[in-house]
Amino acid sequence: MSLLDDVSIVVTPNGYKAGELYAVVPSDGAADMDVTRATDATRVDEDGLIADVLANVPRIDYSGGGCPHILAEPQRINLLTYSEDFSNSIYIKDSTVSVGTTNNVSPSGESNATKIDVTASGRIYSNVATDTYVSSLFIKAGTFAYFKLAGVQVDLVAETNANGTIESLGNDWFKVGVNYTGNRPFQIQAYPNSSYATHTTTGDYFIWGSQIEEGSYATSYIPTSGSTVTRNQDQFTRDGIGSLINSTEGVLFLEVAALSDDGTNRYFSVSDGTTSNYIYFRFVSTSNTVLMRTAVEGNTINTLQKEIADTTAFNKYAFKWKSGDYAFWINGIEVLTDSSSTVFGSNVLNQIEFSFPSLGGGGSNSKVKQLQVYKTALTDAQLTSLTE
């Protein structure tokens, strides 16, 4: 029997409209996810460009190349009030640094990137209140391909960042991000080679889309043009679907990647909409650790926790529930089991969400390739096939 014969819910990066992400299964729309994000946002589109997305529209994101994923991010604020206008007075330029042309093609595909002209060692920077931040910037090499961002060495030739992230967007553009504590998280200096030494070289480079956030990792670009801007959290829920979930036995399957191994709890759940009856998957605060938990009528039945190689990579997780037969599978392997005979009564579970009920629909902070629910406890062979 095909797995497709048993699956009752399949959610993937599929069709959508404002406020709704269409489920592949069932085809009648019964499991379409309700989507809430009260603000506009951005994504990387299928052409690799930074594209605007209107409020409440789900983001099908292509960052990292290859297959798309559903992007579910936390709320963040870009504290830099002019993210693209580097001539503005919030950006302080040393005497050897000046703003050049501003009609260069940016990662958005528009002619709005800024060329920075350099005649010797010098900085362009902006000050904010002292705190702990992550700063990010889109940058393209010109004469210069070596930089310090907030004092961290960034090499666009080798595509390395000494203490942060670097992502290629194509067309020689990179998004770089660094963590920083202090009052100058946005500060960039250009160098002619990897010695990162003081120099008198004349040349240029290109920048666009600056961002300062309070947090441990950089999120998607938040454009600003005169004030700070908040992007609200992405929320995905669907309730009233008890007919698609078998409370007494079934499987929850996820193919997901955490946005960061950042020491916070992030959830996906099947529940009755309360914290009394649920099954949840969680990226836990312990580094690179995942957990499945079941609670029936307010009592925790099992907690199956496992450390894995990398939660920020896409992994496949499946959790089977059935009286006397609970099991947690990861990437084709059964990693943990529990033989509790306690299980939900009939017609208890009726809701799925990229979250946990107590969090009000927000809290997965992840990239999602697929979520599936099965109404039967699949066999070991089927679970192997599903999660390989």
NORVEN-V879193 format. One record per residue. PSI is psi as a letter, one per 30 degrees, with the letter a starting at -180 (999 if undefined). NEAR is the number of other C-alpha atoms within 10 Angstrom. D_LAST is the distance of its C-alpha to the last C-alpha in Angstrom with 1 decimal. Layout:
# NORVEN-V879193
<<PSI:NEAR:D_LAST> <PSI:NEAR:D_LAST>>
This chain:
# NORVEN-V879193
<<k:6:17.8> <k:7:15.5> <e:12:13.5> <f:11:16.0> <f:8:18.8> <f:15:17.9> <k:20:17.0> <f:20:20.2> <k:25:19.4> <j:21:17.4> <k:22:18.5> <l:20:17.6> <i:22:19.8> <a:16:22.0> <l:13:25.8> <l:17:28.0> <l:11:31.6> <k:15:33.5> <g:18:32.5> <k:20:29.6> <j:26:25.9> <k:22:25.3> <k:23:22.5> <e:19:21.0> <k:19:21.1> <l:16:23.8> <f:12:25.8> <g:10:29.0> <g:13:28.4> <f:17:28.3> <g:25:25.3> <k:25:26.2> <k:23:26.0> <k:20:29.3> <k:23:29.4> <k:21:32.1> <j:23:33.1> <f:17:36.9> <l:17:37.1> <l:17:36.3> <a:24:33.5> <l:19:31.9> <l:21:28.7> <j:23:27.6> <a:18:27.8> <f:16:26.3> <g:13:29.1> <g:20:28.4> <k:19:31.5> <j:23:32.2> <k:18:33.1> <k:17:34.8> <k:16:33.4> <l:14:35.8> <k:18:35.8> <g:21:33.4> <k:22:31.4> <l:30:27.6> <j:26:26.5> <j:26:23.9> <k:24:23.5> <g:20:22.6> <k:21:23.2> <f:13:21.2> <l:15:21.2> <b:8:18.6> <l:12:17.2> <l:21:19.1> <l:23:18.5> <k:21:20.7> <k:22:22.9> <j:25:24.1> <l:23:26.7> <l:17:29.4> <k:16:33.0> <l:19:34.6> <k:18:38.1> <j:23:39.1> <f:21:42.2> <j:27:43.5> <f:19:45.8> <j:22:45.8> <f:23:42.4> <f:20:43.6> <j:21:47.3> <f:25:47.8> <f:15:51.6> <l:13:51.8> <f:10:53.7> <f:16:50.7> <j:18:49.7> <k:17:52.1> <k:19:52.7> <l:14:54.4> <f:13:57.3> <g:15:55.4> <k:22:52.7> <l:19:53.2> <k:18:51.4> <b:16:51.6> <l:12:50.6> <g:20:48.3> <h:12:47.5> <k:16:44.6> <k:15:41.3> <l:23:38.9> <f:27:35.1> <f:18:36.1> <f:14:37.6> <l:12:41.0> <i:12:44.0> <g:19:44.1> <l:25:42.9> <k:25:45.6> <k:23:46.8> <k:20:48.0> <k:20:50.9> <k:26:51.5> <f:15:54.7> <a:20:53.9> <k:20:51.7> <l:20:51.3> <l:21:49.1> <k:22:48.2> <l:19:47.3> <k:18:47.5> <k:15:48.4> <l:14:47.1> <k:9:47.7> <k:12:46.5> <a:12:43.1> <k:16:39.5> <l:23:37.7> <k:22:35.1> <k:30:36.6> <l:28:35.0> <k:23:36.5> <k:23:35.7> <k:26:37.5> <k:25:38.3> <k:20:40.2> <c:14:43.7> <e:17:46.0> <k:22:44.1> <g:21:40.5> <k:24:40.6> <l:24:41.0> <k:18:41.2> <j:28:39.8> <h:22:41.3> <f:17:42.1> <k:19:38.5> <k:23:38.3> <k:27:36.2> <j:21:36.0> <f:21:35.2> <e:13:35.6> <f:10:32.9> <h:15:31.0> <l:16:31.2> <j:20:32.3> <f:13:33.8> <h:15:33.0> <a:20:30.9> <l:18:28.6> <k:21:29.0> <k:16:27.3> <k:19:28.3> <g:19:29.1> <l:12:30.5> <h:11:34.2> <g:13:34.7> <k:19:34.2> <k:21:32.3> <k:21:31.7> <k:23:32.5> <k:28:32.6> <l:27:34.2> <k:23:35.0> <k:25:38.7> <k:12:41.2> <a:13:44.7> <g:14:46.6> <i:19:45.5> <f:28:41.7> <j:26:42.3> <k:19:44.1> <k:20:43.5> <k:22:45.4> <k:32:45.1> <k:26:45.7> <f:20:46.4> <l:14:44.3> <g:14:41.9> <f:9:44.9> <h:17:45.0> <l:11:48.7> <k:12:51.6> <l:14:52.6> <h:14:55.0> <k:15:52.9> <k:16:53.2> <a:17:50.3> <l:21:47.8> <l:20:44.2> <k:24:42.6> <l:24:41.2> <k:25:40.1> <i:26:38.5> <l:27:39.4> <k:28:38.0> <k:30:38.7> <k:21:36.7> <j:17:36.9> <l:17:33.5> <f:17:31.2> <l:19:29.3> <k:25:30.3> <a:23:29.3> <l:17:29.9> <k:23:33.4> <j:25:36.1> <k:24:39.2> <l:21:42.7> <h:12:46.2> <f:12:48.8> <l:13:47.1> <l:16:44.0> <k:18:41.3> <k:18:38.8> <k:22:35.5> <l:20:34.5> <k:21:31.1> <k:27:28.7> <k:27:28.3> <j:26:26.0> <l:24:26.9> <k:20:27.3> <l:19:29.5> <g:14:31.2> <h:16:28.1> <f:17:28.5> <f:13:28.3> <f:20:24.7> <k:27:23.6> <j:23:24.1> <f:25:25.5> <f:19:25.5> <l:21:21.8> <a:22:18.7> <k:24:15.4> <k:26:15.1> <k:24:11.8> <k:25:12.0> <j:21:10.7> <l:22:13.6> <k:22:15.5> <k:23:18.8> <f:21:21.8> <l:20:23.0> <i:20:22.8> <g:17:26.3> <g:14:27.1> <l:14:27.0> <k:16:25.3> <k:22:23.2> <l:24:22.0> <k:28:20.3> <l:24:21.8> <k:26:22.6> <a:27:26.2> <g:22:29.7> <g:22:30.8> <l:14:32.2> <g:16:31.3> <e:16:32.1> <j:22:29.2> <l:27:25.8> <k:28:22.1> <k:24:21.0> <k:27:18.3> <k:23:20.0> <j:28:19.8> <l:22:22.7> <f:14:25.7> <k:13:24.7> <k:17:23.2> <h:19:19.3> <k:18:19.0> <l:22:17.4> <k:17:18.8> <k:24:18.6> <k:18:22.1> <k:25:23.8> <k:20:27.5> <k:19:29.7> <h:15:33.3> <f:12:33.3> <k:11:32.1> <k:14:28.9> <e:18:27.1> <l:18:24.3> <j:16:23.0> <j:18:19.7> <k:18:19.5> <k:15:17.2> <k:13:17.8> <l:12:15.0> <e:10:15.6> <j:15:16.1> <f:21:16.1> <f:17:17.5> <l:14:14.5> <k:17:11.9> <l:19:9.3> <k:20:7.3> <k:25:9.5> <k:26:10.6> <k:27:14.0> <k:23:15.6> <k:28:19.4> <k:22:21.9> <k:15:25.1> <g:13:24.5> <i:16:20.7> <k:24:19.0> <k:22:15.6> <k:24:13.4> <k:22:9.7> <k:24:8.1> <h:18:4.9> <g:18:4.2> <k:16:7.9> <j:17:11.0> <f:13:13.2> <k:16:16.2> <l:18:18.2> <k:17:21.6> <g:14:23.9> <k:14:26.3> <f:11:28.0> <k:17:28.8> <l:21:27.1> <l:20:28.3> <l:13:31.0> <k:12:30.7> <h:15:30.6> <e:19:30.2> <k:26:27.2> <g:20:28.0> <k:22:26.6> <k:32:23.5> <l:26:23.9> <i:27:22.4> <a:24:24.7> <k:27:26.5> <e:24:29.7> <f:11:32.0> <g:11:31.0> <h:13:32.2> <f:23:29.2> <k:27:28.5> <g:27:26.4> <e:32:22.7> <i:26:23.7> <l:25:20.4> <k:22:18.6> <k:24:16.6> <e:22:14.4> <k:17:13.9> <k:23:15.0> <k:19:14.8> <k:24:16.9> <k:23:17.0> <g:19:20.3> <l:19:19.2> <j:23:17.4> <l:20:14.4> <l:10:14.1> <e:15:11.9> <e:9:10.7> <e:14:10.1> <e:26:8.4> <e:17:5.9> <e:13:5.5> <e:19:5.9> <f:19:3.8> <999:13:0.0>>
